[in-house]
């Protein structure tokens, strides 16, 4: 699977397309095949880590998660055993809250792993 990733903060040219391993959803997560996405102002702030307060949430020296993104539309590809509100094949639009703890990253993937509680 291909994704747009970044391993350091900076201008848009820190982003690159790379082959990544397909995520496997945990029991409370779902996997979404992304068909459409957008770049928001928040994504730009997170990529550049400006204002600097973003670094306290995303990683001081470099991003903890390599992908960005909070808004996308697609089809549910797989669900964890504890997920009840989504089923494989559901077509949905997702608008995710910022995961301050950095436990997951979103968008720019053809498939996205998302905690079901935040959807």
C-alpha positions in Angstrom: 0.0 0.0 0.0 1.2 3.5 -0.7 1.1 6.5 1.6 2.3 10.1 1.8 4.7 10.2 4.8 7.0 12.5 6.6 9.8 11.8 9.1 10.6 15.4 10.0 8.8 18.7 10.4 9.0 21.3 7.7 7.6 22.7 4.5 5.5 20.6 2.0 8.7 19.1 0.5 9.3 17.0 3.6 6.4 14.8 2.4 7.0 11.8 0.1 5.1 8.8 -1.3 6.3 5.5 0.1 5.2 1.9 0.2 4.0 1.0 3.7 2.7 -2.1 5.4 -1.1 -2.6 5.4 -2.5 -1.9 8.9 -4.3 -4.6 10.8 -7.2 -3.3 13.0 -7.2 -4.0 16.7 -10.4 -5.1 18.4 -11.8 -1.5 18.7 -10.6 -0.2 15.3 -11.6 -0.3 11.7 -9.7 -0.2 8.4 -11.0 2.2 5.8 -10.1 2.3 2.1 -9.8 6.0 1.4 -11.5 7.3 -1.8 -11.3 11.0 -1.2 -9.4 13.2 1.2 -8.4 16.8 1.8 -5.6 18.8 3.3 -6.7 21.2 6.1 -5.0 24.1 7.8 -4.6 21.8 10.8 -2.7 19.3 8.6 -0.3 22.1 7.5 0.3 23.2 11.1 1.0 19.6 12.1 3.4 19.0 9.2 5.3 22.2 10.0 5.0 21.9 13.8 4.0 25.5 13.9 3.2 26.9 16.4 5.8 24.9 18.3 3.2 23.7 20.8 2.3 21.0 18.2 5.7 19.3 19.0 4.5 18.5 22.6 1.5 16.6 21.1 3.2 15.1 18.0 6.8 14.5 19.0 9.5 16.9 20.1 12.3 16.1 17.5 10.3 14.4 14.8 6.7 13.2 14.2 5.7 10.1 16.2 3.4 9.2 13.3 4.4 9.4 9.7 1.0 10.2 8.1 -1.2 13.2 8.5 -4.9 13.8 8.0 -8.2 14.0 9.8 -10.9 14.2 7.0 -11.6 11.5 4.4 -14.3 9.4 2.7 -14.2 5.8 1.9 -15.4 2.2 2.3 -14.9 0.1 5.5 -12.5 -2.7 4.6 -12.2 -4.5 7.9 -13.5 -4.2 11.5 -12.2 -5.3 14.8 -14.1 -7.8 16.9 -15.5 -5.1 19.3 -16.7 -2.7 16.6 -20.5 -2.8 16.3 -21.5 0.5 14.6 -19.7 -0.2 11.3 -19.7 -3.2 8.9 -17.4 -4.1 6.0 -18.6 -2.4 2.9 -20.1 0.7 4.7 -19.5 3.8 2.7 -18.8 6.7 5.0 -17.3 10.2 5.5 -15.0 10.5 8.4 -14.0 13.6 10.4 -11.6 12.6 13.1 -10.6 14.5 16.2 -6.9 15.2 16.7 -5.4 12.3 18.5 -3.3 14.2 21.0 -1.8 11.0 22.5 -0.5 10.1 19.0 -1.8 6.6 19.1 -2.9 6.6 15.5 -2.3 8.7 12.4 -4.7 9.2 9.5 -5.1 10.0 5.9 -2.9 10.1 2.9 -3.2 6.3 3.0 -5.2 4.3 0.5 -6.4 2.5 3.6 -6.7 4.1 7.0 -6.7 2.6 10.5 -9.1 4.5 12.8 -10.2 3.9 16.4 -14.0 3.3 16.3 -14.7 5.3 19.4 -13.6 8.5 17.6 -15.8 8.0 14.6 
